[in-house]
Amino acid sequence: MLPRLSDINFRILQLSRMPLNPRRMVVVGLDFGTTYSGFSFALISEPYKINSFFEYPNSSNLYPKTPTVSYYKKVPGHEDQWRLNSWGFTARSEYTRDMAKLTKEQRRRKHSGAQNDNAPLPEVGRYITKFKLYLANERMARVPLPSLPAGLTNERVITDYLREMGALILKTLRGQYRNLDLTNDLIQWCITVPSIWDNVAKSVMKDCMVRAGLVSGTDDSHLSIVLEPEAAFFHCYQHLHESAITVNDKILIADIGGGTSDIVVEQVVAIGQSSYQVKEVTFSSGGLCGSIYVDQSFIKFMIQSIPCLDGALDQQPSLYASLLKEWDEAKASFGDLTRSNRSTDISLHYELLNMMKPYASMDNDVARALNDGLYEIRYDQMKSIFDPIINQNLTLISDKLREVQGVTVIAVVGGLAKSEYLIQCIKRRFSSEVRHIIVPGNPVSAISLGAVMSALNPDTIISRVSKKTYGVECVEEFKYGVDREDHLQVINNLRRCRNRFHIYVRKGDVVNVDQCISKTYYPARSGQTTMDVTLFSSENTNPRYTDEPGVKMEGSFTIDISGDMTLDEKRIVKESLYFGRSSLELVAEPVNFFLGSQGPNQLHLPIAEGFV
């Protein structure tokens, strides 16, 4: 049964700042990325000593991230059951090793005439990559994602990866802080998400953290969900401070990562000796134009250039990982815009070189590659690989600069920020429009470092811009000539309009962090014993009905209002929407009566900062 809107009783109050739970001892910033993932951490008692982890298992060198990849093998005797064999760098090396064993045995049987050998071939499991993108909005996905085998789900793969990462984190923390008896409930987790993710994806991410055993399902105060570009801002501020920023300066953060690009603009409100405050100028924006799309462009180029490569990748999928490993180094080093005569060499796997031999007489590039094991990519060809994705990012930045006048600093972070070519293109395009363009030290770790800083400095961001319109469903007076006839409902002999969208905050509104907006409602019917409380969102600024296009139900609960029936339709229920640092919370409570049975009276949504 729906509540009836009272005369407007609208109030805004500032809640007390919520400090970190005193039981927490360590803050962990977890950057779960599309291609690579990493973490940083700090003792709450030592907030200026933030560490990034560099020593991932099976890594050939010190690097602050490990691949976001998992290698599964079948459970013996169970066709549709899988176990996680390995993850990260270990998964990459074990999958490559198993593929090499399989290829060697297949070649042996072919050359020895033992194709009919009934002995089982060496087992190769399923190597799963880019699974973070399973959470991206389907209409935005532009990179083909491999279908998961029966027995595996998106949530299972993400949960398994987070469980292994969490175990490594806990082991690391216990080794770092031997004097502390650390358990998961003493850790404040801050996991970062792209700004373009919808609420469903963020809820799934939280659920995966719970299933991985990292946080409790009953106490979500252990977990903060932080937008990636906002986390990047916290890290960038140290470098921005060196640039002598002043109050009212506007700073654009371009977080160009593995899968997504996120753009946010913050304005400096106050600068203190050891602290600062900023406000979001407009809501964040972005797109799927991160590093993996450059990789995709590279693979497409190589398939067009090497006649046998497409078939080779089908026969030996491990060649794909081998090519991308070589490409990673070339991708970062390419970038000097003044040296157009410079080419880039890609080292080719010997298995691929063997497959290329029949084509040597038909293709000079193939012939040269067979001589030295390197495939040469000319400067203009490298540009053709990079430019489509680089241009998308330049457009995102340009659009935001046009939307927000007076930006003084651009800071670039994320995995693709390692690309000298990207940075040079950004500087060439925008150096005349802003005062500074910076790439902070260790841009790859910027997100995880910033996530820790965001937890340790919760008062830094004082306001944000709502990306959606939020409100509740109610019954109001029916207005002829305005309301649709199919929404007319007669209640207690009064003409009412059902499914009205009662707005709390509109898309584009500035909302203070820890702000609360409260409104009051009455029962719609005499004798009503329960009241449905439902939160809706809309991409539109002024939705009228909850069943119109673009409106989405975010969640609901029902309260028992039968505790005191004497006031009947004069019972007042206050519904309050709290805009927290990492969530929205809708609370319903009686004003002039008491509730019946003690059921739920609140809805908590892990919507993440930015009220996405």
C-alpha positions as CSV (number, residue, x, y, z in Angstrom):
1,M,0.0,0.0,0.0
2,L,1.4,3.4,-1.0
3,P,1.9,6.4,1.3
4,R,0.1,9.7,0.6
5,L,2.2,12.8,0.3
6,S,1.6,15.4,3.1
7,D,2.1,19.1,2.8
8,I,5.8,19.5,2.1
9,N,7.9,19.2,5.3
10,F,11.3,19.6,3.8
11,R,14.4,19.9,5.9
12,I,18.2,19.6,5.3
13,L,20.5,18.8,8.1
14,Q,24.2,18.1,8.4
15,L,25.0,14.8,10.1
16,S,28.0,14.4,12.4
17,R,31.1,13.2,10.6
18,M,31.5,9.4,10.8
19,P,35.1,8.6,11.8
20,L,36.7,5.3,11.1
21,N,35.5,2.5,13.3
22,P,37.8,2.5,16.3
23,R,38.1,-1.3,16.0
24,R,39.8,-1.0,12.7
25,M,43.6,-1.0,12.7
26,V,44.5,-1.1,9.0
27,V,43.1,0.5,5.9
28,V,43.5,-1.5,2.6
29,G,42.9,0.1,-0.8
30,L,42.0,-2.6,-3.4
31,D,42.2,-1.6,-7.0
32,F,40.4,-4.5,-8.8
33,G,41.3,-3.7,-12.4
34,T,40.4,-5.0,-15.8
35,T,43.9,-6.1,-16.8
36,Y,45.8,-5.7,-13.5
37,S,44.9,-5.5,-9.8
38,G,46.9,-4.2,-6.8
39,F,46.6,-3.0,-3.3
40,S,48.0,-0.5,-0.9
41,F,47.7,-0.3,2.9
42,A,48.4,1.8,6.0
43,L,48.0,1.6,9.7
44,I,45.3,4.0,10.9
45,S,47.6,5.1,13.6
46,E,50.3,6.0,11.0
47,P,48.3,7.6,8.2
48,Y,51.4,9.1,6.4
49,K,53.0,5.7,5.9
50,I,51.1,4.3,3.0
51,N,52.6,1.2,1.3
52,S,52.0,-0.4,-2.1
53,F,52.7,-4.1,-2.6
54,F,55.2,-5.0,-5.2
55,E,56.2,-8.7,-4.7
56,Y,53.5,-10.7,-6.4
57,P,54.1,-14.5,-6.8
58,N,55.8,-15.5,-10.0
59,S,56.4,-11.9,-11.1
60,S,59.7,-11.5,-13.0
61,N,60.3,-8.0,-11.6
62,L,58.9,-5.7,-8.9
63,Y,55.6,-4.3,-10.1
64,P,52.7,-2.9,-8.0
65,K,50.1,-5.0,-9.7
66,T,49.4,-8.6,-10.8
67,P,47.3,-9.6,-13.9
68,T,43.6,-9.9,-13.3
69,V,43.5,-13.4,-14.8
70,S,42.5,-16.8,-13.4
71,Y,43.3,-20.3,-14.5
72,Y,40.7,-23.0,-13.8
73,K,40.9,-26.8,-14.2
74,K,38.1,-29.3,-14.1
75,V,37.4,-31.2,-10.9
76,P,38.3,-34.9,-11.7
77,G,35.2,-36.9,-12.5
78,H,32.9,-33.8,-12.7
79,E,32.5,-32.4,-16.1
80,D,30.8,-29.2,-15.1
81,Q,32.7,-28.5,-11.9
82,W,35.8,-26.3,-11.8
83,R,38.5,-25.4,-9.3
84,L,40.7,-22.3,-9.3
85,N,44.1,-23.6,-10.1
86,S,46.0,-20.3,-10.0
87,W,45.6,-16.5,-10.4
88,G,47.7,-13.5,-11.4
89,F,51.2,-14.0,-12.7
90,T,51.1,-17.6,-11.6
91,A,48.0,-18.3,-13.7
92,R,49.7,-16.8,-16.7
93,S,52.9,-18.9,-16.4
94,E,51.0,-22.1,-15.6
95,Y,48.6,-21.7,-18.5
96,T,51.6,-21.0,-20.8
97,R,53.4,-24.1,-19.5
98,D,50.4,-26.4,-19.9
99,M,49.8,-25.1,-23.5
100,A,53.4,-25.8,-24.3
101,K,53.1,-29.4,-23.0
102,L,50.0,-29.9,-25.0
103,T,51.6,-28.5,-28.2
104,K,54.7,-30.6,-27.7
105,E,52.7,-33.8,-27.3
106,Q,50.5,-33.0,-30.3
107,R,53.6,-32.4,-32.4
108,R,55.2,-35.6,-31.2
109,R,52.1,-37.7,-32.1
110,K,51.9,-36.0,-35.5
111,H,55.5,-36.6,-36.5
112,S,55.6,-40.2,-35.0
113,G,52.4,-41.2,-36.7
114,A,50.8,-41.8,-33.4
115,Q,47.7,-39.7,-34.0
116,N,45.5,-42.6,-32.9
117,D,47.3,-42.8,-29.5
118,N,44.5,-43.3,-26.9
119,A,46.5,-41.9,-24.0
120,P,45.0,-38.7,-22.7
121,L,46.6,-35.5,-23.9
122,P,48.0,-33.1,-21.2
123,E,45.2,-31.2,-19.5
124,V,44.7,-27.5,-20.3
125,G,42.1,-25.7,-18.3
126,R,40.3,-22.4,-18.9
127,Y,42.3,-19.2,-18.8
128,I,39.9,-16.3,-18.0
129,T,40.8,-12.7,-18.5
130,K,39.0,-9.3,-18.5
131,F,36.3,-10.7,-16.3
132,K,35.8,-7.4,-14.5
133,L,34.1,-6.2,-17.7
134,Y,31.3,-8.7,-17.2
135,L,30.0,-6.1,-14.7
136,A,30.0,-3.3,-17.3
137,N,26.7,-2.2,-18.6
138,E,26.0,-4.5,-21.6
139,R,25.1,-1.6,-23.9
140,M,28.6,-0.2,-23.3
141,A,30.6,-3.3,-23.8
142,R,32.7,-3.1,-27.0
143,V,35.3,-5.8,-26.4
144,P,34.3,-9.5,-27.0
145,L,34.3,-11.4,-23.7
146,P,34.7,-15.1,-23.9
147,S,31.7,-17.1,-22.6
148,L,32.3,-18.8,-19.4
149,P,32.0,-22.7,-19.3
150,A,29.1,-24.4,-17.7
151,G,29.7,-24.4,-13.9
152,L,31.3,-21.0,-13.8
153,T,29.6,-17.6,-13.3
154,N,30.8,-14.1,-13.5
155,E,30.3,-13.7,-9.7
156,R,32.1,-17.0,-9.0
157,V,35.2,-15.9,-11.0
158,I,35.3,-12.5,-9.4
159,T,34.8,-14.0,-5.9
160,D,37.5,-16.6,-6.4
161,Y,40.0,-13.9,-7.5
162,L,39.1,-11.6,-4.6
163,R,39.5,-14.5,-2.1
164,E,43.0,-15.2,-3.3
165,M,44.0,-11.6,-3.4
166,G,42.5,-11.2,0.1
167,A,44.5,-14.1,1.4
168,L,47.7,-12.5,0.0
169,I,46.8,-9.2,1.6
170,L,46.2,-10.7,5.0
171,K,49.5,-12.6,4.8
172,T,51.3,-9.4,3.8
173,L,49.8,-7.4,6.6
174,R,50.6,-10.0,9.2
175,G,54.2,-10.0,8.0
176,Q,54.4,-6.3,8.0
177,Y,52.8,-5.8,11.4
178,R,54.0,-8.8,13.3
179,N,53.1,-7.2,16.7
180,L,49.4,-7.1,15.7
181,D,47.0,-10.1,15.7
182,L,45.3,-9.1,12.5
183,T,42.1,-10.6,11.3
184,N,39.7,-9.4,8.6
185,D,37.4,-7.7,11.0
186,L,40.3,-5.3,12.0
187,I,40.6,-4.2,8.3
188,Q,38.8,-1.3,6.7
189,W,38.5,-2.3,3.0
190,C,38.2,0.3,0.3
191,I,37.5,-1.2,-3.1
192,T,37.5,1.1,-6.1
193,V,35.0,0.9,-9.0
194,P,34.7,2.9,-12.3
195,S,32.3,5.9,-12.3
196,I,30.5,4.5,-15.3
197,W,29.3,1.4,-13.5
198,D,25.6,1.2,-12.6
199,N,24.3,0.4,-9.2
200,V,23.7,-3.3,-10.0
201,A,27.4,-3.8,-10.8
202,K,28.4,-2.1,-7.5
203,S,26.0,-4.3,-5.5
204,V,27.5,-7.4,-7.2
205,M,31.0,-6.2,-6.3
206,K,30.0,-5.8,-2.7
207,D,28.4,-9.3,-2.7
208,C,31.6,-10.8,-4.1
209,M,33.6,-9.2,-1.3
210,V,31.2,-10.8,1.2
211,R,31.3,-14.3,-0.5
212,A,35.1,-14.0,-0.7
213,G,35.1,-13.8,3.1
214,L,36.8,-10.4,3.2
215,V,33.8,-8.5,4.8
216,S,30.8,-9.5,6.8
217,G,27.4,-9.7,5.2
218,T,25.8,-8.3,8.3
219,D,28.2,-5.4,8.9
220,D,29.0,-3.5,5.8
221,S,30.8,-0.7,7.7
222,H,34.0,-2.8,6.9
223,L,33.7,-1.9,3.2
224,S,33.8,1.4,1.4
225,I,33.2,1.6,-2.3
226,V,35.2,4.5,-3.9
227,L,35.0,5.8,-7.4
228,E,38.3,5.3,-9.2
229,P,38.8,8.9,-10.4
230,E,38.1,10.2,-6.9
231,A,40.6,7.8,-5.5
232,A,43.1,9.0,-8.1
233,F,42.5,12.6,-7.0
234,F,43.6,11.9,-3.4
235,H,46.9,10.5,-4.7
236,C,47.4,13.3,-7.2
237,Y,46.9,16.1,-4.6
238,Q,50.5,15.6,-3.3
239,H,51.8,16.5,-6.8
240,L,49.2,19.2,-7.3
241,H,50.3,20.9,-4.1
242,E,53.8,21.1,-5.6
243,S,52.3,23.0,-8.5
244,A,51.1,25.7,-6.1
245,I,47.4,25.3,-6.6
246,T,45.2,27.9,-5.0
247,V,41.6,28.0,-3.6
248,N,39.0,27.8,-6.4
249,D,41.4,26.0,-8.8
250,K,39.6,23.3,-10.8
251,I,41.4,20.1,-11.4
252,L,40.5,17.5,-14.0
253,I,41.5,13.9,-13.2
254,A,41.7,11.6,-16.2
255,D,41.9,8.0,-14.9
256,I,42.7,6.0,-18.0
257,G,43.0,2.4,-16.9
258,G,42.9,-1.0,-18.4
259,G,39.2,-1.1,-19.4
260,T,37.6,2.2,-18.5
261,S,38.4,5.9,-18.7
262,D,36.9,8.0,-16.0
263,I,36.9,11.8,-15.9
264,V,36.1,13.9,-12.8
265,V,36.6,17.6,-12.0
266,E,37.1,18.8,-8.4
267,Q,37.4,22.4,-7.2
268,V,39.6,23.3,-4.3
269,V,37.6,24.9,-1.5
270,A,40.2,25.2,1.2
271,I,43.9,24.5,1.6
272,G,45.4,24.0,5.1
273,Q,48.9,23.1,6.2
274,S,48.2,19.4,6.2
275,S,44.7,19.1,4.8
276,Y,42.5,20.4,2.0
277,Q,38.8,20.3,0.9
278,V,37.3,20.0,-2.5
279,K,33.9,19.8,-4.1
280,E,32.8,17.9,-7.2
281,V,32.0,20.5,-9.9
282,T,30.0,18.2,-12.2
283,F,29.2,14.5,-12.2
284,S,31.9,12.2,-13.4
285,S,31.8,10.8,-16.9
286,G,33.8,8.2,-18.9
287,G,33.7,5.3,-21.3
288,L,35.2,2.0,-22.2
289,C,38.3,3.2,-23.9
290,G,41.1,1.9,-21.7
291,S,44.3,0.0,-22.4
292,I,42.7,-3.3,-23.5
293,Y,41.1,-1.5,-26.5
294,V,44.6,-0.5,-27.7
295,D,45.6,-4.2,-27.2
296,Q,42.6,-5.2,-29.2
297,S,43.6,-2.8,-32.0
298,F,47.2,-4.3,-31.9
299,I,45.9,-7.9,-32.2
300,K,43.7,-6.9,-35.2
301,F,46.7,-5.2,-36.9
302,M,48.9,-8.3,-36.4
303,I,46.2,-10.6,-37.7
304,Q,45.9,-8.5,-40.8
305,S,49.7,-8.4,-41.2
306,I,50.6,-12.0,-40.6
307,P,48.6,-14.4,-42.8
308,C,48.6,-17.4,-40.5
309,L,48.1,-15.6,-37.2
310,D,44.3,-15.9,-36.9
311,G,44.5,-19.6,-37.3
312,A,47.5,-19.9,-35.1
313,L,45.7,-18.2,-32.2
314,D,42.8,-20.6,-32.6
315,Q,45.2,-23.6,-32.5
316,Q,47.3,-22.3,-29.7
317,P,45.5,-19.7,-27.6
318,S,48.7,-19.2,-25.4
319,L,50.2,-17.3,-28.4
320,Y,47.7,-14.5,-27.6
321,A,49.2,-14.1,-24.1
322,S,52.7,-14.3,-25.5
323,L,52.0,-11.5,-28.0
324,L,50.4,-9.3,-25.4
325,K,53.3,-9.7,-23.1
326,E,55.7,-8.4,-25.8
327,W,53.2,-5.7,-26.7
328,D,53.0,-4.4,-23.1
329,E,56.6,-3.3,-23.2
330,A,56.3,-1.8,-26.7
331,K,53.1,0.0,-25.8
332,A,54.7,1.9,-22.9
333,S,57.9,2.9,-24.8
334,F,56.2,4.2,-27.9
335,G,55.6,7.9,-27.8
336,D,58.2,10.3,-29.1
337,L,56.2,12.5,-31.6
338,T,59.4,13.9,-33.0
339,R,60.8,10.6,-34.2
340,S,58.5,9.5,-36.9
341,N,61.2,7.4,-38.6
342,R,61.4,5.1,-35.5
343,S,59.9,1.6,-35.7
344,T,58.9,-0.8,-33.0
345,D,59.9,-4.4,-32.9
346,I,57.7,-7.2,-31.5
347,S,59.4,-10.5,-30.5
348,L,57.5,-13.5,-31.9
349,H,57.2,-16.9,-30.2
350,Y,59.1,-19.6,-32.0
351,E,55.9,-21.6,-32.5
352,L,54.4,-18.7,-34.4
353,L,57.6,-18.3,-36.4
354,N,57.4,-22.0,-37.5
355,M,53.9,-21.4,-38.8
356,M,55.0,-18.3,-40.7
357,K,57.6,-20.1,-42.8
358,P,55.4,-21.1,-45.7
359,Y,54.5,-17.4,-46.2
360,A,58.1,-16.0,-46.3
361,S,58.2,-15.9,-50.1
362,M,54.9,-13.9,-50.3
363,D,55.5,-11.3,-47.7
364,N,58.7,-9.3,-47.1
365,D,57.7,-8.4,-43.5
366,V,57.2,-12.1,-42.7
367,A,60.6,-12.9,-44.3
368,R,62.4,-10.3,-42.2
369,A,60.7,-11.6,-39.1
370,L,61.9,-15.1,-39.8
371,N,65.5,-13.8,-40.0
372,D,65.7,-12.2,-36.6
373,G,62.5,-13.3,-34.8
374,L,61.2,-9.7,-34.7
375,Y,58.2,-8.2,-36.4
376,E,58.7,-4.6,-37.3
377,I,55.9,-2.1,-36.9
378,R,56.4,1.3,-38.5
379,Y,55.7,4.6,-36.7
380,D,52.6,5.3,-38.9
381,Q,51.3,1.8,-38.2
382,M,51.8,2.3,-34.4
383,K,49.8,5.5,-34.7
384,S,47.0,3.7,-36.5
385,I,46.9,1.2,-33.6
386,F,46.8,3.8,-30.9
387,D,44.9,6.7,-32.4
388,P,41.3,5.5,-32.3
389,I,41.5,4.9,-28.6
390,I,43.7,8.0,-27.9
391,N,41.2,10.1,-29.7
392,Q,38.3,8.8,-27.7
393,N,40.1,9.8,-24.5
394,L,41.0,13.2,-25.9
395,T,37.3,13.7,-26.7
396,L,36.3,12.8,-23.2
397,I,38.7,15.3,-21.8
398,S,37.7,18.0,-24.3
399,D,34.0,17.5,-23.6
400,K,34.6,17.9,-19.9
401,L,36.7,21.1,-20.4
402,R,33.9,22.5,-22.5
403,E,31.4,21.6,-19.9
404,V,33.4,23.0,-17.0
405,Q,35.0,26.4,-17.7
406,G,38.3,27.4,-16.0
407,V,40.0,24.1,-15.4
408,T,43.6,24.9,-14.4
409,V,45.2,21.4,-14.0
410,I,44.9,18.1,-15.8
411,A,46.3,15.0,-13.9
412,V,46.5,11.7,-15.8
413,V,46.6,8.4,-13.9
414,G,45.9,4.7,-14.6
415,G,47.5,1.9,-16.5
416,L,47.5,3.7,-19.9
417,A,49.2,6.7,-18.2
418,K,52.4,4.6,-18.7
419,S,52.0,5.3,-22.4
420,E,54.3,8.1,-23.4
421,Y,52.3,8.5,-26.6
422,L,49.1,9.2,-24.7
423,I,50.8,11.8,-22.5
424,Q,52.4,13.5,-25.4
425,C,49.0,13.6,-27.2
426,I,47.3,15.1,-24.2
427,K,50.0,17.7,-23.8
428,R,50.0,18.7,-27.4
429,R,46.2,19.0,-27.4
430,F,45.5,20.8,-24.1
431,S,48.7,22.5,-22.9
432,S,47.4,25.9,-24.2
433,E,44.1,25.5,-22.3
434,V,45.4,24.6,-18.7
435,R,48.2,25.7,-16.5
436,H,49.6,22.3,-15.7
437,I,49.4,18.8,-17.1
438,I,50.9,16.2,-14.7
439,V,51.4,12.5,-14.4
440,P,52.0,11.8,-10.7
441,G,54.7,9.4,-9.5
442,N,53.7,5.8,-9.7
443,P,50.5,6.4,-11.8
444,V,49.8,2.6,-11.9
445,S,49.3,2.6,-8.1
446,A,47.4,5.9,-7.9
447,I,44.0,4.3,-7.5
448,S,44.9,1.9,-4.6
449,L,47.0,4.6,-2.8
450,G,44.2,7.1,-3.2
451,A,41.6,4.7,-1.9
452,V,43.6,4.4,1.4
453,M,43.9,8.2,1.5
454,S,40.2,8.6,1.0
455,A,39.5,6.5,4.1
456,L,42.0,8.3,6.2
457,N,40.8,11.7,5.1
458,P,37.0,11.4,4.9
459,D,36.3,15.1,5.2
460,T,38.2,16.1,2.0
461,I,35.3,15.9,-0.4
462,I,32.5,18.1,1.0
463,S,29.9,17.9,-1.8
464,R,29.1,16.0,-5.0
465,V,26.8,16.3,-8.0
466,S,24.0,13.7,-8.3
467,K,24.2,11.7,-11.5
468,K,20.6,10.7,-11.2
469,T,17.2,11.9,-9.9
470,Y,16.2,10.0,-6.7
471,G,12.8,9.8,-5.1
472,V,10.1,7.6,-3.6
473,E,6.8,6.4,-4.9
474,C,3.6,7.9,-3.4
475,V,0.0,8.7,-4.0
476,E,-0.9,12.4,-4.7
477,E,-4.0,14.4,-5.7
478,F,-5.0,13.6,-9.3
479,K,-4.7,16.7,-11.5
480,Y,-6.9,16.8,-14.6
481,G,-5.2,17.9,-17.8
482,V,-1.8,17.0,-16.2
483,D,-2.0,13.4,-15.0
484,R,-2.6,10.4,-17.2
485,E,-6.0,8.8,-16.9
486,D,-4.5,5.4,-16.4
487,H,-3.0,6.7,-13.1
488,L,-6.4,7.7,-11.7
489,Q,-7.3,5.8,-8.5
490,V,-10.3,6.5,-6.2
491,I,-9.3,6.1,-2.6
492,N,-11.8,6.9,0.2
493,N,-14.0,8.7,-2.4
494,L,-11.1,10.9,-3.4
495,R,-9.4,11.0,-6.8
496,R,-5.8,10.2,-6.4
497,C,-2.8,9.7,-8.8
498,R,-0.9,6.5,-8.2
499,N,2.7,5.8,-9.0
500,R,3.8,9.4,-8.5
501,F,7.6,10.0,-8.4
502,H,8.2,12.2,-5.4
503,I,11.7,13.7,-5.9
504,Y,14.3,14.1,-3.2
505,V,17.2,15.2,-5.3
506,R,17.4,15.9,-9.1
507,K,20.1,15.0,-11.5
508,G,22.8,17.7,-11.5
509,D,21.9,18.9,-7.9
510,V,24.8,19.6,-5.6
511,V,24.5,17.4,-2.5
512,N,26.6,17.8,0.6
513,V,28.3,14.7,1.9
514,D,26.4,13.4,4.9
515,Q,23.4,15.4,4.0
516,C,19.9,14.2,4.8
517,I,16.7,15.1,3.1
518,S,13.5,14.2,4.9
519,K,9.8,14.3,3.9
520,T,6.7,13.1,5.6
521,Y,3.8,10.9,4.4
522,Y,0.4,9.7,5.6
523,P,-1.3,6.4,5.0
524,A,-3.2,6.4,1.7
525,R,-6.2,4.5,3.1
526,S,-8.2,4.3,6.3
527,G,-7.3,1.2,8.3
528,Q,-4.0,0.8,6.5
529,T,-1.6,-1.5,8.5
530,T,1.5,-1.5,6.3
531,M,3.3,1.0,4.2
532,D,5.6,0.2,1.2
533,V,8.7,2.4,1.0
534,T,10.4,2.2,-2.4
535,L,13.3,4.2,-3.7
536,F,13.5,5.0,-7.5
537,S,16.1,6.6,-9.7
538,S,15.8,8.2,-13.1
539,E,18.2,9.5,-15.7
540,N,15.6,12.4,-16.3
541,T,15.6,15.6,-14.3
542,N,11.9,15.8,-13.6
543,P,10.2,12.4,-13.8
544,R,6.5,12.4,-12.9
545,Y,5.7,8.7,-12.6
546,T,7.6,5.7,-11.3
547,D,6.5,3.6,-14.3
548,E,7.7,5.9,-17.0
549,P,10.7,5.2,-19.3
550,G,14.1,5.8,-17.7
551,V,12.9,5.1,-14.1
552,K,14.4,2.2,-12.2
553,M,13.5,0.8,-8.8
554,E,16.6,0.7,-6.6
555,G,15.0,-1.2,-3.7
556,S,12.1,-1.3,-1.3
557,F,10.9,-2.5,2.1
558,T,7.6,-2.6,4.0
559,I,7.0,-1.3,7.5
560,D,4.3,-2.3,9.9
561,I,2.3,0.8,10.9
562,S,-0.3,-1.1,12.9
563,G,1.2,-0.3,16.3
564,D,-1.2,2.6,16.9
565,M,-4.4,2.7,14.8
566,T,-6.2,5.5,16.7
567,L,-4.8,8.3,14.5
568,D,-5.6,6.2,11.4
569,E,-4.9,8.5,8.3
570,K,-3.3,11.1,10.5
571,R,-0.3,8.9,11.3
572,I,2.9,10.5,10.1
573,V,5.8,8.6,8.7
574,K,9.1,10.4,8.1
575,E,11.2,9.1,5.2
576,S,14.8,10.3,5.1
577,L,17.3,9.9,2.4
578,Y,20.9,10.1,3.6
579,F,23.7,10.9,1.2
580,G,26.7,9.2,2.7
581,R,30.3,8.9,1.6
582,S,29.9,5.5,0.0
583,S,26.1,4.8,0.0
584,L,22.6,6.0,-0.1
585,E,20.4,5.1,2.9
586,L,16.6,5.5,3.0
587,V,15.1,5.3,6.5
588,A,11.4,5.3,7.4
589,E,10.3,6.1,11.0
590,P,7.1,7.0,12.8
591,V,6.6,10.6,14.0
592,N,3.4,10.6,16.1
593,F,2.9,6.8,16.7
594,F,4.9,3.7,17.2
595,L,5.6,0.9,14.7
596,G,4.0,-2.6,14.9
597,S,6.3,-5.6,14.5
598,Q,10.0,-4.8,14.5
599,G,10.7,-5.4,10.8
600,P,13.2,-3.6,8.6
601,N,12.8,0.2,8.4
602,Q,15.7,1.1,6.2
603,L,17.2,0.5,2.8
604,H,21.0,0.6,2.4
605,L,22.4,0.9,-1.1
606,P,26.1,0.6,-1.9
607,I,25.8,3.2,-4.6
608,A,29.3,4.6,-4.1
609,E,30.5,8.2,-4.0
610,G,29.0,10.3,-6.6
611,F,25.5,8.9,-6.1
612,V,25.8,7.1,-9.4
